[in-house]
Amino acid sequence: MKFPIQFKIVVVFSIVIFVGLSAMLFVSYRVTEQNMYRIINEDMINTKTNLDIYINQYFLVHKKRMSRKTLVTEKNRLSQELSAGIGGPVTISYINGDEVKSESASHSQIAYTINRVDHQVIVTLSFPILQKQSPIGFLNYQKDYSQLYQRNARFQSIIKMFASIIFSFIFIASILISRKITKPIRELTERSNQVTLGNFDIDIPISSSDEVGELARRFQIMIKHIKDQIEIIKQERDEVKQAQAQSKVFFDNVTHELKTPLTTILGYAQIVKDNGFTDAPFFEKGMNYIIHESQRLNRAVVEILELSQSATLSTTYHFKKVNLSEIAKEACEDMRIKARKYNINIHFELQEGLFVLGDRDKLKEVFLNLLDNSIKYGDVNSVIYVESFKERDVVVVKVKDEGEGIPAEDITHVFEPFYRAKKNMLKEKGSAGLGLSIVKNIIEDHHGAIKLQSILNEGTEIKISLPEDWK
């Protein structure tokens, strides 16, 4: 048969108290005696504190400086006011020269003696009056504690008569104490049952610093570690699911980007095969479509390969010190012909002598992609602004177009592969939506950063920041 801890504690307490009842009576006498001395001691300490306050207030109220001289002249008046304020006789003596009175009081903050005279118990309190940590006089105060002693004597006689009642009280107290001791254990058991059911969002109240409290703290830490590990596992699981979903989207997009031009090529090739060369205009039209779709298919394959290389860190870079402003200027000149097709002007303000550590060809590819995007999504008869400057040890290039802009919900996705915002505003077909993803990978491989800001109906600005030397 299992007995709870509380039951065991109560039984042991009862046996010990019953056997030691006679000893308890003796101990009770000692305890009451000590308690009486404790009351006297606390009362003397409080009295000393109050007297210190009264003395300081006296000198403040009468606007006098505390010193031996003022103490000599004011001791009688001060004694009277202190006696009235404290409710007992107070006497003050002062020190002449190096005279030392009451050695015990002069070397401590408080000293008192208990004197029994006939049926009276008189306690005399003595302590030095200090001025800058130096005694300038002594204060004596007497108080009658006869009633306290008489009360103590009556209590000692009564306790003998009510020993059995005390035993009952202690028995009840043992129940309450044992319940308090075992309460944290019961709570810990209850919380552990909740943990076994999978509930980790629990709080264990810690009300003590003993072994039980330490056990509760350790258990709380263990639960937190388990919860953190579960959160990490959940996060990794979600990341795996997200990666799988992204892989599926990537595969679907790749399939779509490759299938669409292939379908067009096969369709026109079949028609040309069936009709032969009898319809020259249609034959030429079909050949143009086949060539155009083949070129689009080739661009898509090249972009996919570039993205795959940058994502798998298999791209080979040839890092050296290059003039970024010069590379940006070349890209602007190269894209001007395409921009004029839509009556778009490329305006650039490039600070000279901006050198960075990078791959010239890859950085030019970055600017060509950015300008190509600005041309595709910018308004007809608009301007593309390109500027470069230096901020501390970082070279900054900004490319800004005037167009429809990108909705706020799309901005976080524009650097994802195959993502295209505002597809209906795209001027040219054949874009796989990989340009910005490739740009981002190249910039990050150069230890730089890319940031996009867009305002609807105003345009989009892309800011590239590259360190001068990241090695």
Secondary structure by P-SEA (a helix, b strand, c coil): ccccaaaaaaaaaaaaaaaaaaaaaaaaaaaaaaaaaaaaaaaaaaaaaaaaaaaaaaaaaacccccaaaaaacaaaaaaaaaaaacbbbbbbbbcccccccaaaaaccbbbbbbbcccbbbbbbbbbbcccccccbbbbbbbbaaaaaaaaaaaaaaaaaaaaaaaaaaaaaaaaaaaaaaaaaaaaaaaaaaaaaccccbbbbbccccaaaaaaaaaaaaaaaaaaaaaaaaaaaaaaaaaaaaaaaaaaaaaaaaaaaaaaaaaaaaaaaaaccccaaaaaaaaaaaaaaaaaaaaaaaaaaaaaaaaacccccccccccaaaaaaaaaaaaaaaaaaacbbbbbbccccccccccaaaaaaaaaaaaaaaaacccccbbbbbbbbbcccbbbbbbbbbcccccccccccccccccccccccccccccccaaaaaaaaaaaaacbbbbbbbbcccbbbbbbbbbcccc
